[in-house]
Amino acid sequence: QVQLVQSGAEVKKPGASVKVSCKASGYTFTSYGISWVRQAPGQGLEWMGGIIPIFGTANYAQKFQGRVTITADKSTSTAYMELSSLRSEDTAVYYCARESGFSSSSYLDYWGQGTLVTVSS
Amino acid sequence: DIQMTQSPSSLSASVGDRVTITCRASQGISNYLAWYQQKPGKVPNLLIYGASTLQSGVPSRFSASGSGTDFTLTISSLQPEDVATYYCQKYNSAPLTFGGGTKVEIK
């Protein structure tokens, strides 16, 4: 069965960076894209960007351009999301999700369990 | 970028009621529209894709329709387990923007 298992909760200071991992299993990693979505406390879902592992190319939401880097390691079927210059407003649960295909026209059919990132001095 | 607007932002209905949520895109997106359900404290779950196709395992009381800019999600007979926030998302192209969400509660 398809599974996306994310790394554990993180606490970071303002200005630091965080890197969250998402290990995929139960399907061919290179046949689907991976998106990252975040949810601040009590707020809605916000798409940050996505990657097509077979090509290694990533798309980012304009809001996060220059601050987020999404990568994928085909050898371990793991995707990563690194967010830099953290501020308190980045406190959120970060989800990875499998895209239904490997084009930019894909919905999100499986989700990881989420990783809480807390930014606090 | 295309904006996605959901209404209402919240609603309260009785068990057995018919509930309708709307989602409007600021530009046409054909049928590249998905709906997700997020129960309190849980991970979002795909309900609908292609504007009207039920994901496997989703109860048949859920249905959806629309194309272009206007879309609806309907729960034909609200059940206690349907308490959740529902999000639409466009996926015709990046960015994969979500609507603001509709919180559904039981009256």
Boltz contact constraints between the chains, C-beta under 6 A:
constraints:
  - contact:
      token1: [A, 44]
      token2: [B, 100]
      max_distance: 6.0
  - contact:
      token1: [A, 44]
      token2: [B, 101]
      max_distance: 6.0
  - contact:
      token1: [A, 45]
      token2: [B, 87]
      max_distance: 6.0
  - contact:
      token1: [A, 45]
      token2: [B, 98]
      max_distance: 6.0
  - contact:
      token1: [A, 47]
      token2: [B, 95]
      max_distance: 6.0
  - contact:
      token1: [A, 47]
      token2: [B, 96]
      max_distance: 6.0
  - contact:
      token1: [A, 59]
      token2: [B, 94]
      max_distance: 6.0
  - contact:
      token1: [A, 61]
      token2: [B, 95]
      max_distance: 6.0
  - contact:
      token1: [A, 104]
      token2: [B, 93]
      max_distance: 6.0
  - contact:
      token1: [A, 104]
      token2: [B, 94]
      max_distance: 6.0
  - contact:
      token1: [A, 105]
      token2: [B, 32]
      max_distance: 6.0
  - contact:
      token1: [A, 105]
      token2: [B, 91]
      max_distance: 6.0
  - contact:
      token1: [A, 105]
      token2: [B, 92]
      max_distance: 6.0
  - contact:
      token1: [A, 107]
      token2: [B, 34]
      max_distance: 6.0
  - contact:
      token1: [A, 107]
      token2: [B, 49]
      max_distance: 6.0
  - contact:
      token1: [A, 107]
      token2: [B, 91]
      max_distance: 6.0
  - contact:
      token1: [A, 109]
      token2: [B, 46]
      max_distance: 6.0
  - contact:
      token1: [A, 111]
      token2: [B, 43]
      max_distance: 6.0
  - contact:
      token1: [A, 111]
      token2: [B, 44]
      max_distance: 6.0
